[in-house]
Amino acid sequence: MRITYPEDPVKKQFIKLAEEYARQRMQNLRSSHGWDHVSRVVRMALHIARVEGADTFVVLMASLLHDIARDEENASNGKTCHAEEGYRLTLELLTPTSMDPPVALHIAECIKTHRFRSNNAPESLEAKVLFDADKIDSIGAVGIGRAFLFSGEVGARLHNDEHTDILSTRAYTEEDTAYREFIVKLQYISDRLCTDEGKRIARARHQFMSEYFNRLHLEVTGEA
């Protein structure tokens, strides 16, 4: 991804700082949450921001930094919340700079509230834009691919046994399949989106993904 920098030289330096820091923090991440994911989130977030009238500088900064603590969450098998840790790291990065403290806090708050499995709901328009862009990347054809990537990374099976109670299974185990991710999370994402543009984009992606996972289950169980 090649970032188009704003004309404002100060904002340009902040964006370069965020991109370099994020790339360094994320260089060892597995493919399901690697830099290509960030690139897609940046593109989607900027699109939604322009349609919805959000602050594109805040959205771009938050999008670049939103997964900087993903490595800590992976290492803890999900015990560390990458959104909350990312909030802390973002303030640690931006506070010593010349950025206005309310802007730095706004960017950090966007990161803190971007996680689906979190009680911290996005409140500002910019936080809602980041939330939607990140979630849209986990549904549709891309979402299916990422779900299988992640299940492979944690050593999960192709599909759960037909007698398995999906809701009783645990993440980061052999039962943490792509189908499990659909059942416990992905099928609900389109209903959780915040912006009109995000919801519009999600409709077709949700339908395609649902049809795919329903078909997968039928084929695995021998019903199709």
N, C-alpha and C positions, 0 to 999 in steps of 0.2 A: 504494500500500500504506500502510495506517495501522498503525503499530507500537503494540502494547499494552505500555506501559511497566510495569515491576515497581513494587511499592509502595516498595521501598528507594530513597530519594532519591539515594544515591550511585551506585547502579547505573543509575538513570534518567539521570543526568547523563552517565555514560560512554556509554550507548547513544545519547543525543542527539549527543554528540561524534562518535561513529563514523558515525552516519547523515549528519550534516552534512559531515563530511570526505569520506566516500565519494561523496556526491552531487556535491560540488565537483570531486573528482578525475575523476569519470566523466561529467561533463556533455557532453563532446564525443565520447563513444564512439558507435560505430555501433550500429545496432539489435540485431544478433545478440548483443551482450554489454552491452546497456544496462541501465538501472535496472529495467526490467520483469523482466529475467532475475534480478537480485538479489532482487526482490520474491518471485518464485516460489521461489528457493532458500531464502530466509528462512522462508517458510511450510512448505516441505517439511522443512527441517532441524529446525524446532521440532516438527513432528509426529513425526518419527523420534526426536528427542531424548526426547520424553515417553514414547513407547512403549518405548524402549531404556533409559531411566533415566539419560540424560546430563545434564550441567550446562547448563541452558537459557541461562544468562547468557553463558557462554563460547561456546556454539554461536551465539547471536544476534549477539554481537560479531564473531565470525569470519565469519559469513555476510554481514554488512553490509560487511565490509572485504575480502572474499576476492578481488575483482577490481579493487582500487584501482590496480594497476599494469598493467592491460590496455592502456592507451593506449601505454605504453612498448613493450610487446610488438608491438602493431600497427605502431608507427612503425619498428621494427627488422625488420619482416617475419618475426617469430618468433624472432629471434636472442636477444632478451632474454626470460628466463623470468618471466612475470608473478607466478608463485607465490613465487619467491625474492625478487624485487624487492618484492612485497607484504609479505613477512616483514620486510624491512628497514624499509619505510615504516611498518608497524604498530608496530614497536618505537620508531621515531622519534616517532610520535604519542603512544604510551602511556607511555613511560619518564619523561617530565617530569611526569606527573600523579601523583596520590596512589594510583593503583592498585598493589596488591601486585605486586612484580616477577615472582614465579612465575606469577601469573594473566596478566599481560601477555605473558610468554613463552609460556604455554600457548596463548593466542589466536593469537599470531604463528606458533607451530609448526603449528597447524591450517591456517593459510593456506599455509604453506610446503609442506605435503604434500597439498594438494587437487587438484593437477594430474594428469591422466591420463597424459600423456607425461612422466613424471618418475621418477627412481630413489628419490625420497624417499617411502616408503610411510607412510601414516597409522598411528600407533601408539596414541594415546589414543582412548577411546570418542568424545570430542567431535570429534577429527580425522576419525574414520571416519564420523561423522554428516554432517559438512560435505562430505566426499568423496562420499558417496552422494547427498546432496541435489543437489549440483552436477551430478553425472553423470546422475541421473535426468532433469534438465532438458534433457539433450542426446539423449534417446531418445524413442520414441513419437511422437505427433502433433506435440507441441511441438518435439521434436528434429528432425523432418523440416523443419518450418517454419524453424527456426533454421539448419539446414544450408544451405537454399536462400538465406536471407538473407545468410549469410556468403559463400557462393559469388558472389552478386551484388555484394557489397561489394568483393571482390578482383578482379572482372571475369572470373570463370570462365564456362565454357560451361554450357549446360543439362545436358549429359551427355557423357561421354567417348566417343570413337570406339570402335567395337567391337573394333578391333585394338590399342587402346592397352594397354600394360602398366601397369596402375594403380600397381603397387608401385614403378615406376621414375619416376613423376611427382613433381613438387615442389609443396609448399604455396605459397600466395600467387602462383600462376600461373593461366593460363586453364584448366589441367587440374585445378585445385583445386575440383572440382565437389562437389555434395552426395553424389552416388553414390560419389566417391572417399573422402569422409569416412566414409561407411558402411563401405566396404571396409577402410580402414586403421584405423578407430577404433571407430565406433559399434556395429558388430556384436559387439564384444568387451566392451562396457561391463558388461552384466549379469553376466558371469562375474567381473568385478573388484570388485564391490560387497562391502562389509564387514559390514553389519548385516543381521539377519534381516528387519527391516521393509523396509529398502531393497531387498533381494532380492525380497521378496514383491511390492512395488509395481512393480518393474522387469519382472516376467515378462510381463504383458499388453502393456506398452509395447514390449518387445523383439519380441514376436510380430507386433504390428501394423506396426512399423517394417520388419521383415524382409520381410514380405509386400509392403509398399508398394515398397521398393526393388527387389525381385525382379521385380515387375510393371512398374515403370518401365523396367528394363533390357530386358524382353521387348518392350515397346511400342516403345522406341527402335530396337531391332534388327529390328523387323518380325516378331517371332515371336508377337505377340499383338495 
